Amino acid sequence: MSDNPQVSPDSFFRLGFGVLAVSGPDAVKFLHAQCMSDVAALAAGHWQWSGWLTPKGRVIALFALLKVEEQTVWLVVPDADPATLGARLKRFVFRSKLAIEVRDDLVAAGAFQAPQRAEGARLAGSATEGVEMDMGAEGGHRTLRFAARTAVEDAVALARWTRFDLAHGLPRLPPSQAEQWTPQMLSLERLRAFSVKKGCYPGQEIVARTHFLGQAKRGLALLEGEALPDVGAEVRAGGQAVGTLVSRAEGLALAVLPLEHDIGALSVGDVPVRERALIGGLAR
């Protein structure tokens, strides 16, 4: 993890993601007990998808979890406010030896190009030098970089990044969709973002019971259409509500629908939509 990614800044644009750093002797143990992924099994210099749940198993925030060093873990938060998330996590620290802080000195910047050194779940860089991540998947390369540098504002590139996320089944959850959906409803098994085998964590009982009893009835569907309504809108078929829009980008949306649905033509509000297959390759 000593290599500092050196990539032309001209290719990178600001993403606006937050970074919440958890560091100290008990950082990994604490996050393993709080997050829905197997943090203890994650090797230093690697990352995985993860999230934090309510006791009822609803997703508060979805994030990339980076084990930057043995005692330093970053939560890369694309949609939730990192300061609010950090304050809520601090309520459960008790006597654990760790610090939780927002790394507002770092700029999250993305580019549609292959990483120089990072690959798959393996990071490049360090907590002090800056970190590079491989965010590519089937259909294209992407690099995500964190460093104390500026990055250009590019609304077109930012929208393209969000569409890539949605097309690959990564929900982007605005505040209105927080604490509404279980990991299975958001099809987060596609990203290997939660564990049903590790020890207890908030919401674990709901997640495990749903998994082992085969009770998941709804999951994500990728929809395509023009002038899509905002998230929270009903997805309808034959005049009946069949699901809910949870993420939206230009021309694309993710909706929670019945897993087995042969329900004919779909619409969101008055907008007709077409279902597309989700693209793979973004799991870590």
BAFI-3210 file (N, C-alpha, C; in Angstrom, 3 decimals, decimal comma, padded with zeros to 6 digits):
// residues 284
n [1|2|3|4|5|6|7|8|9|10|11|12|13|14|15|16|17|18|19|20|21|22|23|24|25|26|27|28|29|30|31|32|33|34|35|36|37|38|39|40|41|42|43|44|45|46|47|48|49|50|51|52|53|54|55|56|57|58|59|60|61|62|63|64|65|66|67|68|69|70|71|72|73|74|75|76|77|78|79|80|81|82|83|84|85|86|87|88|89|90|91|92|93|94|95|96|97|98|99|100|101|102|103|104|105|106|107|108|109|110|111|112|113|114|115|116|117|118|119|120|121|122|123|124|125|126|127|128|129|130|131|132|133|134|135|136|137|138|139|140|141|142|143|144|145|146|147|148|149|150|151|152|153|154|155|156|157|158|159|160|161|162|163|164|165|166|167|168|169|170|171|172|173|174|175|176|177|178|179|180|181|182|183|184|185|186|187|188|189|190|191|192|193|194|195|196|197|198|199|200|201|202|203|204|205|206|207|208|209|210|211|212|213|214|215|216|217|218|219|220|221|222|223|224|225|226|227|228|229|230|231|232|233|234|235|236|237|238|239|240|241|242|243|244|245|246|247|248|249|250|251|252|253|254|255|256|257|258|259|260|261|262|263|264|265|266|267|268|269|270|271|272|273|274|275|276|277|278|279|280|281|282|283|284]
n.u [000,821|002,058|002,231|001,618|-001,111|-000,689|-002,261|-003,358|-004,823|-006,578|-008,348|-010,116|-013,082|-015,119|-016,831|-018,219|-018,531|-018,565|-016,115|-015,730|-013,683|-012,588|-010,590|-008,040|-007,160|-009,452|-010,988|-011,639|-012,936|-015,110|-016,505|-017,042|-018,986|-021,015|-021,512|-022,980|-021,468|-018,710|-016,406|-014,182|-012,974|-011,863|-009,019|-006,150|-005,619|-007,615|-011,057|-014,654|-018,189|-020,618|-022,814|-024,978|-027,458|-030,828|-032,231|-034,389|-033,560|-033,399|-031,874|-029,763|-027,574|-025,625|-022,410|-018,958|-016,512|-013,372|-010,428|-007,938|-005,566|-004,190|-005,410|-007,079|-009,982|-011,976|-015,142|-016,714|-018,989|-021,572|-024,065|-025,395|-025,083|-021,890|-021,105|-023,432|-023,861|-021,511|-021,903|-024,090|-023,018|-021,119|-022,548|-022,498|-019,974|-018,929|-016,663|-014,778|-011,625|-011,088|-011,321|-013,626|-013,966|-014,765|-013,297|-012,839|-010,835|-010,185|-010,670|-013,043|-012,712|-013,568|-012,949|-013,366|-011,582|-009,035|-007,656|-004,366|-002,914|-004,567|-006,741|-009,596|-010,746|-008,544|-006,769|-004,849|-002,259|-002,283|-003,413|-002,328|-001,146|-003,094|-005,714|-006,478|-009,099|-010,506|-013,250|-014,486|-016,444|-018,323|-018,571|-017,115|-014,303|-013,539|-012,162|-011,743|-010,633|-009,037|-007,772|-005,842|-006,518|-007,692|-010,597|-012,264|-015,527|-018,070|-020,937|-022,097|-020,392|-020,651|-023,360|-023,236|-021,648|-023,381|-025,455|-024,055|-023,623|-026,316|-027,072|-025,553|-026,653|-026,179|-027,642|-028,456|-029,149|-031,251|-032,058|-034,816|-035,199|-033,758|-033,617|-035,785|-035,699|-034,820|-031,641|-032,013|-034,263|-033,099|-031,488|-028,819|-027,191|-026,088|-023,921|-022,382|-022,640|-023,525|-023,494|-024,588|-023,592|-021,748|-021,218|-023,477|-025,077|-026,589|-029,877|-029,287|-030,680|-033,102|-032,139|-030,778|-032,851|-034,615|-033,002|-032,371|-034,860|-035,913|-037,520|-037,459|-039,193|-039,213|-037,167|-034,484|-035,137|-034,120|-035,034|-035,922|-036,530|-037,989|-037,906|-038,340|-040,237|-039,633|-037,779|-039,488|-041,847|-044,669|-044,449|-046,315|-048,599|-050,963|-052,741|-052,419|-050,518|-047,269|-044,722|-041,898|-040,050|-036,658|-034,141|-032,753|-031,621|-030,582|-032,675|-032,596|-033,592|-033,821|-035,947|-037,911|-039,370|-041,721|-040,055|-040,722|-042,210|-044,507|-045,902|-046,743|-046,949|-045,140|-045,274|-044,273|-045,823|-047,174|-045,393|-044,208|-042,184|-039,361|-038,140|-034,823|-032,003|-029,940|-026,490|-023,461|-020,516|-019,710|-019,466|-017,488]
n.v [-001,206|001,183|002,568|005,502|006,598|007,976|009,858|011,599|014,627|015,885|014,101|013,470|013,931|015,637|013,760|014,000|012,238|011,193|010,577|008,554|007,959|005,321|004,537|002,899|000,577|-001,018|-000,715|-002,442|-004,575|-003,223|-002,255|-004,673|-005,651|-003,880|-003,416|-004,843|-006,549|-008,946|-007,789|-008,498|-010,492|-009,197|-008,368|-006,293|-003,457|-003,942|-003,873|-003,862|-004,067|-002,746|-002,011|-000,289|-001,192|-000,812|-002,045|-003,479|-004,426|-002,726|-000,731|001,752|003,160|002,697|001,652|001,721|-000,201|000,241|-001,307|000,315|000,325|-001,858|-001,011|000,958|001,954|002,956|004,331|004,774|006,923|007,342|008,664|009,168|011,479|011,870|012,968|012,871|010,103|009,273|010,428|008,962|006,382|006,727|006,566|003,953|003,244|003,120|001,703|001,106|001,284|003,584|005,988|008,092|009,899|012,459|012,601|015,271|016,499|015,157|014,670|013,124|011,700|010,758|008,748|007,624|005,393|002,828|001,793|002,718|001,167|-000,125|-002,981|-004,869|-005,878|-004,947|-002,313|000,693|002,799|004,859|005,836|008,309|009,169|009,045|007,256|004,782|003,228|000,421|000,696|-000,434|-002,545|-005,095|-003,903|-001,547|000,538|002,077|004,457|005,327|007,837|009,096|011,932|014,744|016,847|019,051|018,735|018,728|020,110|018,337|017,872|016,240|014,002|013,127|012,373|010,279|008,487|007,852|006,597|004,352|003,041|002,402|000,782|-001,440|-002,438|-001,140|000,460|003,884|005,735|008,215|010,455|010,021|007,353|005,960|003,586|002,112|-000,298|-003,764|-005,541|-007,683|-006,865|-004,872|-006,334|-006,858|-009,007|-009,450|-007,796|-008,859|-007,721|-008,190|-010,374|-013,603|-015,372|-014,534|-013,274|-011,595|-008,559|-005,300|-005,839|-008,345|-010,707|-010,493|-010,383|-012,871|-014,724|-014,186|-014,992|-017,780|-018,980|-018,530|-016,293|-013,991|-011,887|-009,750|-007,705|-005,885|-004,164|-003,056|-000,202|001,544|004,673|007,789|011,085|010,413|010,066|011,265|009,549|007,178|007,156|005,300|002,181|000,887|-001,546|-002,523|-000,755|-001,213|-000,791|-002,024|-001,819|000,205|003,110|003,465|004,492|006,914|008,039|009,883|008,756|006,157|003,899|002,348|-000,023|-001,503|-004,509|-007,291|-010,434|-012,487|-011,628|-011,353|-009,209|-007,645|-004,565|-001,826|001,158|004,342|006,592|008,515|007,707|005,479|002,579|000,438|-002,762|-003,661|-005,913|-006,312|-005,439|-007,247|-007,709|-005,763|-006,577|-007,151]
n.w [000,000|-000,481|-002,772|-004,478|-006,278|-009,440|-011,547|-014,401|-013,555|-015,233|-016,321|-014,363|-012,385|-010,005|-007,566|-005,189|-003,070|000,366|002,960|005,665|008,278|010,280|012,875|014,818|017,510|017,929|015,675|013,458|014,761|015,892|013,596|012,369|014,047|013,579|010,820|007,821|006,277|006,141|007,914|009,397|007,912|005,794|003,982|004,670|002,623|000,802|-000,426|000,063|-000,667|001,571|004,367|006,683|008,965|010,249|013,392|012,448|010,071|007,858|005,318|006,311|005,313|002,410|001,418|000,250|001,794|002,925|003,822|004,621|006,052|008,615|011,002|010,166|008,660|005,976|005,288|002,387|001,347|-000,783|-000,865|001,646|004,428|005,649|008,135|009,711|009,680|010,977|013,520|014,423|014,523|016,529|018,868|019,612|020,320|022,957|025,121|023,255|021,602|019,509|016,833|015,160|012,318|009,947|006,817|005,530|004,218|001,994|-001,510|-003,472|-006,547|-009,860|-012,820|-016,158|-016,847|-016,839|-013,695|-012,502|-010,678|-008,781|-008,591|-009,145|-006,050|-004,783|-003,351|-004,073|-002,855|000,137|003,468|003,970|001,572|-000,350|-002,025|-004,455|-006,266|-007,961|-009,815|-011,917|-014,150|-015,914|-019,151|-018,938|-017,847|-014,688|-012,466|-009,101|-007,024|-004,111|-002,729|-001,535|-003,439|-005,998|-008,121|-011,258|-011,900|-013,406|-014,725|-016,666|-016,811|-014,173|-014,102|-015,905|-014,452|-012,345|-013,764|-014,645|-012,171|-011,464|-013,627|-013,120|-010,865|-008,415|-005,900|-005,556|-002,933|-002,011|000,787|001,265|000,766|002,591|005,250|004,431|003,036|002,915|002,692|000,880|-000,584|-002,042|-003,612|-002,849|-002,594|-005,053|-005,109|-003,188|-000,648|001,908|004,784|005,730|007,446|009,353|012,757|015,068|014,080|013,724|012,633|011,660|012,287|010,882|008,239|007,997|008,532|006,425|004,316|004,826|005,079|002,659|002,075|000,587|-001,447|-003,109|-005,270|-006,954|-010,003|-013,193|-014,878|-017,859|-019,300|-020,443|-019,019|-016,254|-013,228|-009,818|-007,198|-005,123|-006,449|-007,669|-009,329|-011,926|-013,246|-015,539|-014,327|-011,644|-008,629|-008,421|-007,513|-006,364|-007,140|-006,432|-006,994|-009,230|-012,391|-015,292|-017,690|-016,668|-014,037|-010,802|-009,408|-006,806|-007,201|-007,456|-007,304|-009,042|-011,721|-014,161|-015,524|-017,554|-019,461|-018,115|-016,123|-014,807|-012,942|-015,450|-017,302|-019,639|-019,167|-019,790|-018,974|-018,269|-018,382|-015,540|-015,323|-014,734|-012,619|-010,763|-008,200|-005,261]
ca.u [000,000|002,929|002,228|000,705|-001,595|-000,395|-003,105|-003,575|-006,048|-007,477|-009,328|-010,931|-014,123|-015,553|-017,994|-018,981|-018,680|-017,958|-015,248|-015,759|-012,555|-012,646|-009,205|-007,683|-007,018|-010,738|-011,770|-012,177|-013,881|-016,310|-017,249|-017,533|-020,201|-022,019|-021,781|-023,620|-020,503|-017,726|-015,271|-013,027|-012,333|-011,321|-007,570|-005,662|-005,362|-008,725|-012,339|-015,873|-019,425|-021,178|-023,853|-025,410|-028,889|-031,611|-032,524|-035,398|-032,946|-033,527|-030,584|-029,582|-026,612|-024,849|-021,103|-017,780|-015,732|-011,974|-009,459|-006,781|-004,455|-004,678|-006,254|-007,758|-011,025|-012,750|-016,460|-016,915|-020,441|-021,951|-025,329|-025,697|-024,187|-020,927|-021,095|-024,587|-023,594|-020,499|-022,493|-024,938|-022,142|-020,424|-023,400|-022,275|-018,544|-018,747|-015,271|-013,891|-010,499|-011,123|-011,765|-014,459|-013,873|-015,007|-012,086|-013,247|-009,653|-010,024|-011,584|-013,372|-012,743|-013,717|-012,577|-013,737|-010,348|-008,545|-006,733|-002,962|-002,378|-005,642|-007,341|-010,645|-010,927|-007,258|-006,540|-003,484|-002,070|-002,293|-004,253|-001,675|-000,796|-004,248|-006,109|-007,097|-009,960|-011,021|-014,711|-014,961|-017,273|-018,631|-019,034|-016,272|-013,377|-013,707|-011,236|-012,142|-009,423|-009,180|-006,520|-006,001|-006,355|-008,939|-011,096|-013,173|-016,958|-018,523|-022,260|-022,355|-019,644|-021,251|-024,588|-022,829|-021,194|-024,564|-026,129|-023,245|-023,968|-027,656|-027,105|-024,892|-027,368|-025,759|-028,650|-028,060|-030,313|-031,437|-032,573|-036,196|-035,195|-033,036|-034,384|-037,023|-035,550|-033,848|-030,619|-032,547|-035,128|-032,213|-030,679|-027,414|-026,386|-025,371|-022,676|-021,779|-022,552|-023,924|-023,162|-025,589|-022,869|-020,952|-021,931|-024,588|-024,972|-027,957|-030,675|-028,798|-031,705|-034,034|-031,426|-030,515|-034,110|-035,100|-032,149|-032,434|-036,235|-036,331|-038,677|-037,315|-040,231|-038,994|-035,777|-034,287|-035,306|-033,601|-036,040|-035,456|-037,617|-037,708|-038,581|-038,809|-040,579|-038,652|-037,814|-040,692|-043,008|-045,155|-044,375|-047,647|-048,848|-052,404|-053,476|-052,150|-049,177|-046,535|-043,395|-041,512|-038,786|-035,761|-032,981|-033,046|-030,634|-031,143|-033,058|-032,561|-034,030|-033,929|-037,206|-038,158|-040,531|-041,770|-039,004|-041,355|-043,256|-044,882|-047,024|-047,061|-046,347|-044,906|-045,181|-044,037|-046,694|-047,677|-044,239|-043,965|-040,801|-038,977|-037,208|-033,553|-031,236|-028,836|-025,157|-022,670|-019,101|-019,388|-019,272|-016,114]
ca.v [000,000|002,350|003,216|006,633|006,635|009,195|009,872|012,962|015,175|016,387|013,071|013,190|014,887|015,520|012,912|014,448|011,196|011,452|009,536|008,460|007,133|004,688|004,101|002,540|-000,874|-001,726|-000,255|-003,566|-005,290|-002,392|-002,255|-006,036|-005,819|-002,917|-003,458|-006,076|-007,399|-009,601|-006,865|-009,194|-011,318|-008,345|-008,175|-004,923|-003,099|-004,405|-003,264|-004,615|-003,332|-002,997|-001,075|-000,266|-001,479|-000,636|-003,346|-004,184|-004,906|-001,764|-000,120|003,160|003,692|001,739|002,263|000,894|-000,288|000,083|-001,525|001,020|-000,220|-002,849|-000,392|002,099|001,569|004,074|004,122|005,708|007,085|008,121|009,386|009,617|012,484|011,158|013,514|012,302|008,674|009,147|010,746|007,845|005,267|007,026|006,188|002,547|003,022|002,775|001,699|000,687|002,185|003,975|007,344|008,209|011,276|012,713|013,045|016,303|016,978|014,341|014,872|011,920|012,021|009,579|008,821|006,444|004,796|001,761|002,240|002,454|000,119|-000,873|-004,005|-005,599|-005,439|-004,510|-000,877|001,200|004,036|004,775|006,829|009,618|009,547|008,996|005,888|004,528|002,055|-000,066|000,682|-000,914|-003,744|-005,430|-002,748|-000,366|000,824|003,281|004,634|006,247|008,261|010,001|012,636|016,158|017,582|019,537|018,003|019,579|019,831|017,873|017,317|015,173|012,818|012,679|011,658|009,017|007,624|007,371|005,621|003,121|002,396|001,827|-000,295|-002,606|-002,863|-000,447|001,483|005,188|005,964|009,542|010,345|009,510|005,899|005,358|002,870|001,618|-001,544|-004,745|-005,847|-008,557|-006,075|-004,116|-007,331|-006,581|-010,220|-009,326|-007,079|-009,526|-006,618|-008,574|-011,737|-014,322|-016,383|-013,985|-013,054|-010,654|-007,140|-004,772|-006,340|-009,638|-011,739|-010,348|-010,731|-014,300|-015,463|-014,028|-015,806|-019,228|-019,448|-018,249|-015,414|-012,791|-011,861|-008,590|-007,380|-004,764|-004,246|-001,888|000,327|002,563|005,511|009,221|011,988|009,578|010,767|011,182|008,323|007,060|007,011|003,934|001,473|000,346|-002,461|-002,769|000,096|-001,602|-000,530|-003,282|-001,578|001,565|003,614|003,754|005,239|007,452|008,807|010,267|007,652|004,867|003,878|001,063|-000,149|-002,740|-005,176|-008,722|-011,180|-013,198|-010,740|-011,370|-008,311|-006,845|-003,255|-001,088|002,607|005,065|007,715|008,405|007,442|004,060|002,161|-000,889|-003,423|-004,105|-006,800|-005,717|-005,830|-007,782|-007,356|-004,719|-007,198|-007,245]
ca.w [000,000|-000,458|-004,078|-004,599|-007,650|-010,172|-012,736|-014,866|-012,964|-016,273|-016,644|-013,194|-012,062|-008,612|-007,346|-004,035|-002,063|001,658|003,526|007,115|008,695|011,597|013,095|016,179|017,745|017,885|014,516|012,682|015,617|016,006|012,337|012,124|014,837|013,156|009,385|007,369|005,585|007,002|007,968|009,969|006,886|004,740|004,109|004,541|001,234|-000,033|-000,111|-000,218|-000,443|002,891|004,744|008,087|008,991|011,462|014,009|011,648|008,841|006,755|004,998|006,652|004,345|001,635|001,197|000,039|003,024|002,537|004,886|004,075|006,827|009,575|012,009|009,560|007,710|005,443|004,697|001,277|001,387|-001,965|-000,790|003,005|004,978|006,496|009,496|010,403|009,855|012,010|014,817|014,832|014,877|017,791|019,998|019,940|020,556|024,367|025,555|022,159|021,358|018,103|016,516|013,967|011,835|008,530|006,115|004,581|003,507|000,789|-002,633|-004,232|-007,971|-010,698|-014,230|-016,939|-017,353|-015,982|-012,666|-012,755|-009,812|-008,142|-009,443|-008,451|-004,669|-004,233|-003,382|-004,211|-002,127|001,595|004,117|003,918|000,204|-001,231|-002,345|-005,749|-006,293|-009,241|-009,783|-013,203|-014,197|-017,297|-019,904|-018,901|-016,761|-013,874|-011,350|-008,040|-006,342|-002,972|-002,474|-001,177|-004,684|-006,572|-009,283|-012,010|-011,852|-014,720|-014,488|-017,639|-016,366|-012,927|-014,445|-016,532|-013,362|-011,640|-014,636|-014,584|-010,904|-011,519|-014,617|-012,538|-009,672|-007,198|-005,606|-005,026|-002,089|-001,411|002,155|001,334|000,618|003,708|006,266|003,805|002,293|003,394|001,676|-000,173|-001,456|-002,919|-004,349|-002,531|-002,753|-006,324|-004,828|-002,024|000,300|003,255|005,196|006,518|008,211|010,452|013,997|015,159|013,747|013,671|011,524|011,175|012,427|009,760|007,003|007,978|008,430|005,052|003,439|005,044|004,889|001,291|002,156|-000,246|-002,477|-003,964|-005,565|-007,855|-011,454|-013,902|-015,787|-018,792|-019,784|-020,549|-018,074|-015,160|-011,988|-008,752|-006,391|-004,318|-007,323|-007,851|-010,608|-012,105|-014,363|-015,644|-013,404|-010,266|-008,121|-008,251|-006,957|-006,005|-007,662|-005,306|-007,490|-010,551|-013,140|-016,586|-018,566|-015,988|-012,649|-010,120|-008,681|-006,087|-007,792|-007,149|-007,988|-010,147|-012,248|-015,568|-015,248|-018,718|-019,653|-016,880|-016,201|-013,559|-013,222|-016,816|-018,171|-019,910|-018,952|-020,255|-018,065|-018,834|-017,521|-014,798|-015,772|-013,634|-012,539|-009,796|-006,881|-004,785]
c.u [000,856|002,906|001,193|000,214|-001,318|-001,164|-003,342|-004,873|-007,042|-008,593|-010,336|-011,930|-014,616|-016,830|-018,826|-019,228|-018,019|-017,102|-015,310|-014,672|-012,775|-011,276|-008,955|-007,647|-008,320|-011,579|-012,419|-013,224|-015,198|-017,142|-017,774|-018,853|-021,327|-022,446|-022,315|-022,691|-019,506|-016,456|-014,027|-012,275|-011,670|-009,840|-007,216|-005,312|-006,439|-010,021|-013,489|-017,059|-019,980|-022,293|-024,157|-026,920|-029,531|-031,797|-033,574|-034,871|-033,107|-032,214|-030,600|-028,687|-025,895|-023,524|-020,073|-016,956|-014,303|-011,122|-008,127|-005,504|-005,036|-005,641|-006,986|-008,724|-011,765|-014,112|-016,645|-018,415|-020,884|-023,159|-025,656|-024,692|-023,198|-020,888|-022,250|-024,383|-022,569|-021,056|-023,360|-024,099|-021,461|-021,253|-023,124|-020,810|-018,291|-017,262|-014,297|-012,827|-010,435|-011,553|-012,566|-014,420|-014,185|-013,723|-012,480|-012,059|-009,440|-011,079|-011,787|-013,530|-012,790|-013,271|-012,989|-012,497|-009,890|-007,612|-005,285|-002,462|-003,459|-006,228|-008,369|-010,868|-009,636|-007,073|-005,101|-003,400|-002,056|-003,161|-003,653|-001,421|-001,999|-004,484|-006,782|-007,882|-010,336|-012,533|-015,307|-015,788|-017,466|-019,139|-018,192|-015,383|-013,836|-012,641|-011,828|-010,906|-009,770|-007,822|-006,832|-005,708|-007,714|-009,340|-012,141|-014,620|-017,418|-019,847|-022,579|-021,658|-020,231|-022,532|-024,279|-022,377|-022,389|-025,328|-025,380|-023,570|-025,312|-027,720|-026,484|-025,503|-026,862|-026,790|-027,990|-029,263|-030,345|-032,043|-033,970|-036,259|-034,376|-034,012|-035,723|-036,923|-034,532|-032,780|-031,147|-033,484|-034,317|-031,255|-029,189|-026,555|-025,609|-024,018|-021,872|-021,609|-022,979|-023,615|-024,328|-024,935|-022,098|-021,837|-022,929|-024,177|-026,388|-028,699|-030,316|-029,865|-032,691|-033,386|-031,237|-031,804|-034,672|-034,321|-032,429|-033,840|-036,757|-037,518|-038,552|-038,314|-040,027|-037,509|-035,715|-034,589|-034,790|-034,621|-035,450|-036,654|-037,213|-038,505|-039,172|-039,170|-039,508|-038,794|-039,005|-041,948|-043,391|-044,851|-045,691|-047,683|-050,343|-053,218|-053,237|-050,711|-048,480|-045,155|-043,145|-040,168|-037,889|-034,525|-033,297|-031,843|-031,282|-031,416|-033,088|-033,085|-033,935|-035,223|-037,228|-039,474|-040,592|-040,715|-039,551|-042,502|-043,369|-046,138|-047,296|-046,365|-046,287|-044,906|-044,862|-044,753|-047,311|-046,583|-044,098|-042,490|-040,613|-037,996|-035,980|-032,862|-030,135|-027,513|-024,347|-021,286|-018,727|-019,226|-017,793|-016,039]
c.v [001,257|003,116|004,318|006,721|007,989|009,151|011,316|013,516|015,673|015,400|012,859|014,310|014,601|014,685|013,333|013,379|011,644|010,281|009,639|007,483|006,620|004,081|003,823|001,039|-001,660|-001,385|-001,413|-004,322|-004,529|-002,448|-003,636|-006,260|-004,899|-003,097|-004,810|-006,998|-007,981|-008,768|-007,570|-010,008|-010,501|-008,101|-006,702|-004,651|-003,554|-003,718|-004,173|-003,665|-003,694|-001,995|-001,190|-000,337|-001,027|-002,006|-004,158|-004,589|-004,003|-001,016|001,365|003,830|002,538|002,403|001,223|000,948|-000,661|-000,163|-000,965|000,542|-001,156|-002,247|000,848|001,626|002,828|003,578|005,196|005,782|007,940|009,018|009,927|010,683|011,816|011,671|012,944|010,822|008,460|009,413|009,604|006,636|005,494|006,647|004,762|002,234|002,533|002,825|001,269|001,749|002,508|005,418|007,299|009,660|011,349|013,236|014,076|016,963|016,236|014,689|013,533|012,295|010,732|009,833|007,524|005,907|003,740|002,326|001,935|001,273|-000,708|-001,887|-004,789|-005,026|-004,925|-003,016|-000,567|002,522|003,813|005,896|008,224|010,088|009,708|007,571|005,842|003,228|001,706|-000,181|000,218|-002,184|-004,107|-004,178|-001,504|-000,255|002,063|003,280|005,640|006,559|009,222|010,630|014,079|017,017|018,113|018,647|018,879|019,172|019,471|017,156|016,156|013,884|012,253|011,893|010,312|008,021|007,013|006,356|004,288|002,350|001,695|000,654|-001,576|-003,020|-002,286|000,642|002,756|005,722|007,381|009,387|009,750|007,991|005,200|004,720|002,358|000,173|-002,469|-004,970|-006,725|-007,804|-005,254|-005,028|-007,157|-007,833|-010,191|-008,647|-007,742|-008,521|-006,992|-010,044|-012,331|-015,354|-015,821|-013,738|-011,920|-009,247|-006,597|-005,272|-007,729|-010,722|-011,694|-010,811|-012,239|-015,111|-015,376|-014,929|-017,299|-019,797|-019,155|-017,314|-014,148|-012,853|-010,728|-008,338|-006,242|-005,128|-002,949|-001,465|001,442|003,354|006,970|009,999|011,228|010,426|010,557|009,857|008,366|006,893|005,538|003,430|000,723|-000,580|-002,751|-001,968|-000,205|-001,260|-001,857|-003,066|-000,106|001,909|004,009|004,552|005,733|008,190|009,144|009,041|006,292|005,004|002,458|001,073|-001,471|-003,315|-006,619|-009,481|-011,949|-012,335|-010,892|-010,515|-007,351|-005,506|-002,494|000,407|003,146|006,396|007,523|008,032|005,946|003,735|000,747|-001,492|-003,907|-005,043|-006,034|-006,274|-006,286|-007,173|-006,329|-005,292|-007,223|-008,203]
c.w [000,000|-001,762|-004,115|-006,029|-008,294|-011,492|-013,120|-014,294|-013,996|-016,599|-015,525|-012,928|-010,649|-008,517|-006,146|-002,993|-000,760|002,104|005,042|007,536|010,108|011,844|014,561|016,362|017,622|016,663|013,770|013,489|015,722|014,732|011,984|012,854|014,388|011,693|008,950|006,592|006,593|007,017|008,468|008,922|005,792|004,986|003,992|003,078|000,274|000,408|-000,490|-000,096|000,921|003,149|006,217|008,101|010,299|012,121|013,250|010,274|007,648|006,563|005,340|005,624|003,687|001,285|000,788|001,311|002,656|003,770|004,398|004,746|007,875|010,589|011,479|008,483|007,274|004,971|003,634|001,020|000,196|-001,783|000,601|003,444|005,923|007,929|010,315|010,678|010,965|013,392|015,323|015,237|016,223|019,014|020,471|020,245|021,973|024,736|024,456|021,909|019,863|017,992|015,229|013,528|010,344|007,902|005,067|003,893|002,203|-000,251|-003,334|-005,695|-008,779|-012,117|-014,902|-017,642|-016,374|-014,916|-013,050|-011,945|-009,130|-009,126|-008,645|-007,069|-004,044|-004,440|-003,759|-003,479|-000,635|002,152|004,037|002,492|-000,706|-001,687|-003,705|-005,672|-007,734|-009,118|-011,105|-013,069|-015,658|-018,011|-019,757|-017,676|-015,996|-012,785|-010,383|-007,219|-005,213|-002,689|-002,101|-002,392|-005,120|-007,747|-009,959|-011,749|-013,261|-014,534|-015,431|-017,208|-015,076|-013,182|-015,088|-015,468|-012,624|-012,478|-014,644|-013,310|-011,003|-012,484|-014,086|-011,205|-008,375|-006,900|-005,087|-004,264|-001,538|-000,015|002,250|001,264|001,696|004,677|005,736|003,334|002,962|002,323|000,548|-001,110|-002,449|-003,689|-004,081|-002,484|-004,062|-006,126|-003,707|-000,877|001,713|003,501|005,973|007,426|009,402|011,672|013,928|014,751|013,661|012,424|011,055|011,240|011,264|008,462|006,903|007,822|007,018|004,105|003,604|004,896|003,493|001,203|001,319|-001,396|-003,476|-004,159|-006,568|-009,296|-012,054|-014,951|-016,637|-019,291|-019,785|-019,505|-016,897|-013,931|-010,926|-007,994|-005,440|-005,148|-007,473|-009,259|-010,768|-013,321|-014,388|-014,653|-011,943|-009,882|-007,854|-007,631|-006,740|-006,612|-006,479|-005,717|-008,888|-011,097|-014,476|-017,448|-017,920|-014,564|-012,120|-009,326|-007,939|-006,596|-007,299|-007,949|-009,186|-010,652|-013,763|-015,635|-016,396|-018,743|-018,334|-017,152|-014,816|-013,705|-014,592|-017,810|-018,404|-019,743|-019,471|-019,257|-018,832|-017,863|-016,821|-015,298|-014,551|-013,553|-011,504|-008,385|-006,541|-003,596]
res [m|s|d|n|p|q|v|s|p|d|s|f|f|r|l|g|f|g|v|l|a|v|s|g|p|d|a|v|k|f|l|h|a|q|c|m|s|d|v|a|a|l|a|a|g|h|w|q|w|s|g|w|l|t|p|k|g|r|v|i|a|l|f|a|l|l|k|v|e|e|q|t|v|w|l|v|v|p|d|a|d|p|a|t|l|g|a|r|l|k|r|f|v|f|r|s|k|l|a|i|e|v|r|d|d|l|v|a|a|g|a|f|q|a|p|q|r|a|e|g|a|r|l|a|g|s|a|t|e|g|v|e|m|d|m|g|a|e|g|g|h|r|t|l|r|f|a|a|r|t|a|v|e|d|a|v|a|l|a|r|w|t|r|f|d|l|a|h|g|l|p|r|l|p|p|s|q|a|e|q|w|t|p|q|m|l|s|l|e|r|l|r|a|f|s|v|k|k|g|c|y|p|g|q|e|i|v|a|r|t|h|f|l|g|q|a|k|r|g|l|a|l|l|e|g|e|a|l|p|d|v|g|a|e|v|r|a|g|g|q|a|v|g|t|l|v|s|r|a|e|g|l|a|l|a|v|l|p|l|e|h|d|i|g|a|l|s|v|g|d|v|p|v|r|e|r|a|l|i|g|g|l|a|r]
***
